[in-house]
């Protein structure tokens, strides 16, 4: 079975970006200063979608790819736990009691999503090669 990059892009990448894009839409429509353009939970959601997609795609691999599959699944589970922690920090930061530096949580979320995108793209490349053999 051939792996479809366009389906992955539509179903995973663009669907994962919906929270970020919707917030940007609301930000553009709202009065200035009322809504933040970017928020950590939106990027956390995007990262979760990427890693759940990786885990799902790994299930389709043949047995000969067992070691690579285990590494990818383990890495995704670590990232999912990390995103859970970032989400908890974002919730604490949203309480407005200066418990957490919200901008640091946002920067961390964007950084980890960037890593997740790179990991997803490398996984996508490997899956494309594996399924054309």
DOBADREN-481261 format. One line per 3 residues: number of its first residue (from 1); their letters; for each residue y, x, z of C-alpha. Coordinates in nm, 4 decimals, padded with zeros to 6 digits. Layout:
NUM) A) Y/X/Z  ...;
***
This chain:
1) XXX) 00.0000/00.0000/00.0000  00.3387/00.1386/-00.0987  00.6044/00.1632/00.1702;
4) XXX) 00.9270/-00.0093/00.0677  01.2451/00.1694/00.1711  01.4608/-00.1230/00.0611;
7) XXX) 01.2676/-00.3646/00.2838  01.2986/-00.1247/00.5748  01.6713/-00.0932/00.5129;
10) XXX) 01.7193/-00.4703/00.5007  01.4818/-00.5737/00.7765  01.5335/-00.2943/01.0246;
13) XXX) 01.8548/-00.1066/00.9679  02.0807/-00.3972/00.8708  01.9271/-00.6437/01.1178;
16) XXX) 01.9614/-00.3804/01.3902  02.3289/-00.3429/01.3043  02.4017/-00.7170/01.3432;
19) XXX) 02.5333/-00.6862/01.7025  02.7659/-00.3997/01.6038  02.8863/-00.5815/01.2918;
22) XXX) 02.9385/-00.9118/01.4766  03.1431/-00.7389/01.7461  03.3577/-00.5771/01.4753;
25) XXX) 03.4085/-00.9196/01.3185  03.5102/-01.0707/01.6536  03.7340/-00.7699/01.7250;
28) XXX) 03.9082/-00.8146/01.3879  03.9633/-01.1860/01.4517  04.0696/-01.1588/01.8170;
31) XXX) 04.4149/-01.0858/01.9495  04.4875/-00.7159/01.9894  04.3376/-00.5642/02.3025;
34) XXX) 04.1265/-00.8675/02.3979  03.7935/-00.7441/02.2578  03.6665/-00.3890/02.2334;
37) XXX) 03.5640/-00.2834/01.8828  03.2516/-00.1073/02.0095  03.0295/-00.1613/02.3121;
40) XXX) 02.7276/00.0267/02.4420  02.4912/-00.2755/02.4524  02.5362/-00.3265/02.0774;
43) XXX) 02.4274/00.0301/02.0060  02.1460/00.0008/02.2598  02.0185/-00.3053/02.0709;
46) XXX) 02.0346/-00.1130/01.7444  01.8375/00.1767/01.8928  01.5749/-00.0573/02.0334;
49) XXX) 01.5284/-00.2216/01.6939  01.4851/00.1188/01.5281  01.2193/00.2349/01.7735;
52) XXX) 01.0291/-00.0916/01.7803  01.0213/-00.0679/01.4015  00.8848/00.2865/01.4201;
55) XXX) 00.6077/00.1744/01.6567  00.5247/-00.1157/01.4262  00.5106/00.1046/01.1167;
58) XXX) 00.2846/00.3550/01.2937  00.0215/00.0826/01.3283  -00.0198/00.0816/00.9502;
61) XXX) -00.1103/00.4512/00.9262  -00.4632/00.5664/00.8479  -00.6764/00.7350/01.1156;
64) XXX) -00.6140/01.0821/00.9689  -00.2509/01.0545/01.0840  -00.3590/00.9916/01.4455;
67) XXX) -00.1777/01.2916/01.6005  00.1514/01.2285/01.4223  00.1264/00.8606/01.5125;
70) XXX) 00.0796/00.9472/01.8818  00.3828/01.1780/01.8774  00.6018/00.9181/01.7081;
73) XXX) 00.4902/00.6396/01.9405  00.5462/00.8591/02.2470  00.8910/00.9597/02.1276;
76) XXX) 00.9805/00.5969/02.0607  00.8627/00.4916/02.4067  01.0810/00.7622/02.5637;
79) XXX) 01.3802/00.6409/02.3619  01.3097/00.2782/02.4570  01.3107/00.3759/02.8261;
82) XXX) 01.6332/00.5706/02.7712  01.7947/00.2706/02.6034  01.6851/00.0568/02.8983;
85) XXX) 01.8672/00.2931/03.1344  02.1770/00.2938/02.9121  02.1731/-00.0857/02.9053;
88) XXX) 02.1546/-00.0999/03.2852  02.4486/00.1430/03.3071  02.6444/-00.0663/03.0562;
91) XXX) 02.5888/-00.3768/03.2684  02.7102/-00.1931/03.5783  03.0100/-00.0631/03.3837;
94) XXX) 03.0951/-00.4145/03.2723  03.1414/-00.5312/03.6300  03.4850/-00.3685/03.6371;
97) XXX) 03.4354/-00.2004/03.9747  03.4464/00.1559/03.8383  03.0804/00.2073/03.9193;
100) XXX) 03.0149/00.3725/03.5841  03.2263/00.5495/03.3227  03.1893/00.2914/03.0442;
103) XXX) 03.3290/00.5236/02.7783  03.0670/00.7871/02.8680  02.7939/00.5228/02.8386;
106) XXX) 02.9315/00.4197/02.4975  02.9470/00.7817/02.3779  02.5921/00.8412/02.5023;
109) XXX) 02.4699/00.5258/02.3288  02.6275/00.6304/01.9989  02.4824/00.9813/02.0349;
112) XXX) 02.1304/00.8526/02.1019  02.1535/00.5978/01.8203  02.2485/00.8843/01.5888;
115) XXX) 01.9330/01.0662/01.6979  01.7329/00.7455/01.6515  01.8679/00.7020/01.2987;
118) XXX) 01.7710/01.0602/01.2132  01.4240/01.0064/01.3607  01.3871/00.6762/01.1751;
121) XXX) 01.4885/00.8330/00.8449  01.2450/01.1220/00.8899  00.9720/00.8716/00.9794;
124) XXX) 01.0646/00.6638/00.6758  01.0360/00.9724/00.4554  00.6948/01.0617/00.5956;
127) XXX) 00.5687/00.7045/00.5616  00.6874/00.6915/00.2015  00.4970/01.0108/00.1213;
130) XXX) 00.1857/00.9038/00.3132  00.1610/00.5677/00.1427  00.2075/00.6974/-00.2101;
133) X) -00.0956/00.9255/-00.1759;
***
